[in-house]
């Protein structure tokens, strides 16, 4: 009886406490629970919720120091905590202990957001290492982004993590930037598709993703990390912010990270326009904005827009930046609040957003992640997925003479050469750089050729960083005694908070030159000089300028940082077990001087004269080169061939549908990526020559065919003007279907909406036919110039009236022809718009040709 009374008393006390604290009642709406909790909090407790506990605050190497935690937190619950240096197992142990402290030993028991980086796998030792983001983008298969997020979630739950600082959805526009590898690529539509799938994968599996880095981050001035970006409102919204807008208006995401840099001289982390007007007021974002580490203090120490840390805190919180990480500026909030410099309501708003996210992500009901207790770290399924992404991400750039795949029945030896042959390249935000944690290309090739009678000869040749050429002679010797040479070159990135030696790619490792670093080019050329067929495998996190290699080498592959299964994957591709299906998510430049090289440029951005030059024959646009790319966005070859036929474009209701039949006409099963681009034929502001609006990855067996549909909603045709107004302008849009951005097979123009203005095309000048009343024969001469008065050589002159050829202009643009008075003449040359002129009684007829600037 006494026990029953004690039990009932306990239940009664529990219920009384529960109902007297509505924020603990899961039956109530979240906003009521937040209001109740916020009303109970002291100023100290509020500010702690928008601040961060870092590993250096409370850990001694791998061990949690509870005395430090007690001294730092006392009975106040904090908002966020991380433990980046920890192993996965120690993270599992200590994140649980920290959460128990917050729930059981603080006054209000508010759970803490446990944080980790997980760009391509959790950064804690033992986690599965997936291919880097740029590799994921190269698959052109967004469903893999969902699968990757789902599997990474298992590692995170095992480690006790509920909030991650990913995905990175920056649109890359400057390839010198070290962080190219962290992005899905150069196209806002592609980035948006992958971002949506990755975010959905995390949300469906109980992890809160954080979009980063909000703002125009991917085009830093000079390619230098953290450098400013200058662009108009239209470009800001239609390029850099488009992936963020797509995700935020489609999913209940709770967190966004501000970028370090400045936009048009205003630091993003103190931009009220970006963090409040755009993000909250225009898009309806209800979550919190988290400062990239140290970004608030940088307003004072880096941007110099704040006189001290206190003013930096004022500028950031007033702009709408809610959470501080890795600096101490928000510790000044009580003082600036007391002085009346900031209102209590602004701080309350920031705290409310953090609390709301914690409730929505289920931290109050399940602070320890018991729902996900079954999660495993580094499961077989996660390794298999890492391998699949690696297989689909490799891009075949060149395969002259069908050198690839290698036929083991026709070779007895293979040379494996280069600085990336015997190493693993995981990319930045990884926990390891060791071959013990992944498969190198050499290991993969040795495993594949084992017991197949193939001799594998290895030589380093050179390293990635120095100009030391001492190992090149050995590489040549190895190549000469082999039937084929595979050279692995490229780049290397650091591992987060661990090893930063010898990195030439990744965060903070930017390049002024996009030539291969160190002695790599000399190594490649020396191996080529042996006469042994050379296959270049570029193992990299960014494109490099490899013009010589494109011209001379028979086969080139790009293997973006491909995760822990890198070596096994590339071996299967080299020997034909896997057919490469990746497509370029970024274009390749001829040199750093050719930047920018993104495909969706404006009609006026690739030259005016269209007379590219060479060293032997100087020209214009450029004097000694052309503005062309080496390989364009969307490009990629296969070991089989695909044909496209029977295109049909339909406009139904609010969407465009493009039907096309794809047939595998080759001898191997393979994957193809049909792509749909759109060009706004005439618009009130300049719009790109083409923009990706749909794509699909399909697999076909030899001789099989498939009828597919590429569709997109009309809202994708909207443009943003410099006043920030987004709209679809009525008019003609050219639908383009092809295999890459520079390989368009079909074009068809559709009309969207009413023209809404005069159809100027119907009002073009008319020239009457006068053949029946032509006058006297005349000798007509003149000079043909372009609109900048430059003489134009080789202009063809024809008689429209008679339909016959009359002559060409000479090197000085001069011509002399015979024609009849009243005759209509045509002046035309490739790269210029055709001009008409009527012969009068004047013997001298100067002609001006206008450049045809549209990308053909």
Secondary structure, DSSP 8 states (H G I E B T S, - for coil): -HHHHHHHHHHHHHHHHHHH-GGG-TTS-HHHHHHHHHHH--HHHHHHHTSEE-HHHHEETTEE-HHHHHHHHTT---SEEE-TTSBHHHHHHHHHHHHHHHHHSSSS----EEEE--SSS-SSBTS-----HHHHHHTT-THHHHHHHHHHHHHHHHHT--EE---B--B---TTSGGGGGSSBS-HHHHHHHHHHHHHHHHTTT-B-EEEEESS-SS-GGG-TT--B---HHHIIIIITHHHHHHHTTS---EEEE-SSEETTEEGGG-HIIIIIIIIIIT---SEEEE-TTHHHHHHHTS--SSSHHHHHHHHHHHT--B--SS-GGGGHHHHHHTTSS-HHHHHHHHHHHHHHHHHTTTTT-TT-GGGTT--SS-HHHHHHHHHHHHHH-EEEEEGGG--S--TTT-SEEEEESTTTSS----SS-S---GGGS--HHHHHHHHHTTTT-EEEEE----SS----TTHHHHHHHHHTSSEEEEEEE--B-BTTTB-TT--BSTT---S--S-STTHHHHHHHHHHT-SEEEEEEEESS----HHHHHH-SEEEEEE--GGGHHHHHHHHHTTSS------SS-B-S-GGG----SS-BTTSS-SS-B---SSS--BSSSSS-S--SB-TT--B-SS-EEEEEEEEEEETTEEEEEEEEEE-SSS-EEEEEEEEEEESS-SS--BS-EEEEEEEEEE-TT-EEEEEEEEEGGGG-EE-TTS-EE---EEEEEEEEEETTEEEEEEEEEES---S--GGGG-------GGG---EEEEEEEEEETTS-B-TT-EEEETTT--EEEE--TTSEEEEEEETT-EEEEE-TTB--EEEE--S-SB--EEE-B--S--
